[in-house]
């Protein structure tokens, strides 16, 4: 769903749940965002993450933002998984 350009900074725009069925360090997973976007990722309990707005959105500058979510386990060798996340920004009538 598109996110209005006037949402406050810190608004949750996506919830992610990451898990790895392995045990020990091989099952411990971390996530990060890769790419240029006004978004950041906040870790929650149990392998959950929130993607939140890190700065103001401006539909006139960009109607969508694309970032890559990268999940890595702590195994040796470390395994990774990537998924693209697209945030559509909806216009708010300024008149």
HELIX and SHEET records of a PDB file:
HELIX    1   1 UNK A   24  UNK A   27  5                                   4    
HELIX    2   2 UNK A   45  UNK A   47  5                                   3    
SHEET    1   A 4 UNK A   3  UNK A   4  0                                        
SHEET    2   A 4 UNK A  80  UNK A  90  1                                        
SHEET    3   A 4 UNK A  64  UNK A  73 -1                                        
SHEET    4   A 4 UNK A  29  UNK A  34 -1                                        
SHEET    1   B 3 UNK A  12  UNK A  17  0                                        
SHEET    2   B 3 UNK A  48  UNK A  53 -1                                        
SHEET    3   B 3 UNK A  39  UNK A  43 -1                                        
END                                                                             
